[in-house]
Structure formats: structure tokens, C-alpha cells
Amino acid sequence: MKGEKRVLSLFSGCGGMDLGFRGDFRVFKPMVNLKINGDWISSEPTRDKFLLKPTRFETCFANDINPAAKETFNRYFVERGFDGNMYFTASVVDIIKSHEKGDFSFPGDISVVTGGFPCQDFSYSGKRLGFNSHKNHDSKGKNPKSTESRGSLYLWMKKVIEIVKPKMFVAENVKGLMTLRNAADIIRKDFGSANGDSYVVVTPKLLRAAEHGVPQSRERIIFMGFLKSALTARALKAFTANSVPDDFDPYPPPTHYQPDKSPLRDSMLKRGDLPDFVPCDAVLKDLPEPDEATEPEQRNYSKARFLDNASQGQIEIKLDRIAPAIRAEHHGNIEYRRLSASNGGIIEAELKRKLIQRRLTVRECARIQSFPDEFKFIFPGGKVRVSTSESYKLIGNAVPPFLAYHMAKRLEHNWDLYFKK
């Protein structure tokens, strides 16, 4: 593996965070602000896309309870140097219990632990039970033990951090966590108490994907923690201050303008200094219609019928705007690429061509999430069959790879500023 900074990935899914932390994938040109991040580009551009440079990070361990996630992850990453045997399809709770028995060992020399701990119990679209969730850690049935419930799995991520002692960690969850009582403060405090208060956890931040060149309205809260003993004196002082100075801020700055969302923190964020958001059309316009496509990701899409009840998934995406957040649910929750005129469709040029009403394809959802076309989802011939429905779920649960790349490049740029040599 080429990455010098080893990453241990938890709740990995199909690998959105891991792809972003690895780099070396293609994105559409409008997604990159060349004035700010021109040095991210490899010397191999194509007509419509840039090839992003590799980072200094490389995933050496991954896990998820979903066998389809492993199948999809390994199909992309194994041929790029990942040891497929190091993806474990088991709950992190069971992995840690196996470690405590001496039956399993985590890899050593870990620089970063990443993890998007389960979000269903904090999401606006769920019951919002949070820490009171009774769903078992492996999502099978209920478990009255709160520390092994799905809503408390971040505590098991903390246990992994205590075991492998990385220089830092990155944890991700849904925006809804910020408005669920004092959940964000509790999680930040709990992460900071790892190994007897040996980690400093900077104030969590809400990152908006559209402000980083991803064409959708996805918003995620990010926690970052740093091993105090590994930090330089300047970094420790900065991270323990009431407000982290801009030059030490570990969160990536916005590169695109999202109307009514971008906070005007300084002159870099004034309206004239950032390009507009990337619209859906920029990443979808070259795709053929499903009946003309050859790859299964573009041929397949949800056939769920239109429901005239204003429920989620019944709208037509606006090609000149960002897309709604791609959801992990499938069938009737996948937005329409195009509605018929009778159901409110307004893409006149396509209606005149008599193109059919249909929902977004798997590939269209993947592109909106910033996955490259080389990342394949539907493959019935593998050890685990990955269907259209399962593909939607994997894509919707993923961290947008290009958003993760922003985080990785910010950390890479500041690594020697943060950590002792």
C-alpha cells in the first residue's frame, strides 16, 4: 500500500469515507475549486473530469455488519492494494469482545480511526430514540442493554480508539444529532474521556456537502479528536482554546457557495469569492437513458409507483440545483429523475422527447454522492448478491467520497503542524 498513514475504518459500509481518505479517483471538473485546491489535481485530466491525487492515507482494516457492503468495498479496493481478509462482517461489539478474549487483534501503527457510527436513532426520518434505542448492535432484534444498543455504538468506537491509540479519529453522523437534546455534547465528552482523558475533541462541526462541490444537500456533523501526547505544543494550545485559530482548524473550508447556507465567517466566504454550487446536470448530463445503457448501475432503477401524497421521494430533481440528500431507503423514497407532465414534471425538453417518467438510477445516485463510475455496485455474480435495492442502501448510507477527500486533504496539509515528528 502506498499510504504512509494507516487508517482503521469502522462502520465502513461500501467505503465512501475510505475512498475519500485514499484519493486517486475522478470527479467532475466543476466540483474542484481550482483557485483554492488546484494542487489536488493529477496530471491526467480528461475532458469532463479531474483525477484527484492520492493522499498519504490508506485503509488497512474495515468492518460492517452488512455482507453486501464488504462485497462492494472489496470489489473496488482489493485491486488497489487492500487485503480483502481485513474487512470483517461483524458488529464492532463482537469484534471487541473477541479481542478481549484474545481471539482477535487489531492491526498496529494506526494513525487515524474513522467511523460513521449508526445514525438511524438520531435521524429526523427515524423515531429519534437516540441513546434510548433498544435496537441491538447488530440490528437483529432488541437488546435491553443500553451500552450494546444501536444508539450507543459510538461508545464501542471509543473502545477501539482506546485499544489502538491512533493519533486522531474522525467520527461522522447525521445533522439531526445536533438537535436531539444534548447528544452532541455527550458524545464529544465521552470521546474525550478515551484512555483517561488523553484525547482533545475539538468542537464538532456541521459540514454541508454542497459547500464542498458535491451536488446534493447532504449535511453531516463531524467529530475530530487528537491524542494529546502526540500533538505539538502549539497544536495542543490551539485545540484547547475556546476557539481554534483558523490556521489550526482541522475542518475543511467551503469551496463552493450554497445560497442561504454558507456562513459568512470571513472574506473568503463573501458571495463573489466562491463559485456556485454544482448542479445535478453537471454530473448527470452525459448518462444515457436506462434502456440505452450497458452498465447495470445505469440500467436499473426503482419501479415504485408515483404517490400523489407529497411523501418523500415523490419529487422531480431540479437539474439546475443540487439534489436532495440521497437516502438509504429504496423503492418509493428514491426521487424522480423525471416526472410526467400530468404528475408535475417540468423538464420540457425531455418531455418533448417523450422520455419516460422514472426514478433516479443507481448510477445517478452514486454520481450525486460523488462516487466515480469505476465504483461498481450491482453484481449478482459475487459471493453475496448485491441488488438494486441493496445498492441504493449502500450509496445512501455512505459518506460522499469527495467530502471525505476534503477532510483528508485538510488533515494531510496540517499533519506536521499538528503532530510531533
Secondary structure, 3 states (H helix, E strand, C coil): CCCCEEEEEECCCCCHHHHHHHECCEEEHHHCCHHHHHHHECCCCCCCEEEECECCEEEEEEECCCHHHHHHHHHHHHHHCCCHHHEECCCHHHHHHHHHCCCCCCCCCCCEEEECCCCCCCCCCCCCCHHHCCEECCCCCECCCHHHEHHHHHHHHHHHHHHHCCCEEEEEEEHHHHHCCCHHHHHHHHHHCHHHHCEEECCCEEEEHHHHCCCECCEEEEEEEEEHHHECHHHHHHHCCCCCCHHHCCCCCCCCECCCCCCCCCHHHCHHHCCECCCCHHHHCCCCCHHHCCCHHHHCECCCCCCCCCCCCCCECCCCCCECCCCCCCHHHCCEEECCHHHCCCCHHHHHCCCCCEECEHHHHHHHCCCCCCCCCCECCCCCCECHHHHHHHHHHCCCHHHHHHHHHHHHHHHHHHECC
